Amino acid sequence: MTTHDAPGGSTSSALYDAATDAFRRWRTGEDPALDDLVRIMSPVLWHVVRATGLDRETAEDVVQSTWLTLVRSADSVRDAQAITRWLCTSARREAWRVSKVGGRTRPVEDEVLDTRLPAQPSPESEVVTGDEGARLWQALSQLPERCQRLLRIVAWEPRPDYSSVADSLEMPIGSIGPTRRRCLDKLRLELGGAAS
Amino acid sequence: MTVSDEELLRAIADLCTDTDPSPADLADGVLARLAVQGLETEFELFTLVHPLDTRLGTRFDAEPETSSTVALEFAGSTYRVLVRIADTDTDNDTDTDGRRLDGWVVPALPMRVFLGPPGDAPTDVRQSAYADREGRFEFPRAVRGEVRLWLLPQGTRRDGASAPPFVTPPFLV
């Protein structure tokens, strides 16, 4: 396997089942199970943190800090099935805290971003291969950055803790659900346009 | 045909994996960091041997603080670590207060190196780097303030013995 990201993407329930199983084994005294949990969930946490807008170097630090926090407060995770949500929420909160302290992200209003979307292919777009990927990339790039971030969050974490999402995206908690709906609708529209 | 939310989100996740893959050594770095945590009491504490004040940039002979490059040397029972701290090249850079830290481990051995505050609070940010086969490592934008270095050998020494992890005393960047 050449990729280090989760096979099957974020919504693979098998991935979350594997994480739950590893956490349960670790908590019952099987130390190597922590390695399994780290290898399963670190790529997911990477995308959760990167969705907050942190640079790659800082994102790696945040992922490490998240695991340290887990090791020190694993007792607070009473339900093994909640481990993925616990990790993602902790990572997002830590990312938000770091970005506040270091000014690592620069929230920009959607209206501003709408007018600054790159017209030229970005380095990332050049690695997108295949018609489907290219179409999706093109459609996503037409959405406001806040939409892109929110969709990236829910792509990797289907049921995120809305409170931490609200903090990291600097938007009211009550608007996350409607925004998610609106962003998906916009994306469908863009995809339809790209297809025509 | 309408694409479901789930299909759309799965496609986005796949796209993220292609366009912004996690570092290949992400999990290894986490496990190394956790290993540091577990070995906290087993580290060999190095001593500062170079005649410099721990307040970097201020020599004992009262050289002005404008001295921008500082060298430190730490020694333990089996290794020495040389550290050089200098201003980053600030040309064409708006972030002008960066400090660069270069290090050399002698004798050379591949190592995982962490730089961060001397405490171990979960919220402490630790930067990480690798010492290559020549024993060189670098932090192009070193975290500022009171810090220390943790070094975890990644293999065995030339004599075949396993090398112990070690940590420097706190110093200021």
Interface residues (C-beta under 8 A of the other chain):
Chain A: T3 H4 D5 A6 G9 S10 T11 L34 D35 V38 R39 S42 P43 W46 H47 R50 R56 E57 T58 E60 D61 V63 Q64 S65 W67 L68 T69 V71 R72 E94 R97 V98 E124 S125 V127 V128 T129 E132 G133 L136 W137 L140 L151 R152 V154 A155 W156 P158 L184 L187 R188 L191
Chain B: T2 V3 D5 E6 L8 L9 R10 A11 I12 A13 D14 L15 C16 T17 D18 T19 D20 P21 S22 P23 A24 L26 A27 G29 V30 L31 R33 L34 Q37 P122 T123 D124 V125 R126 Q127 S128
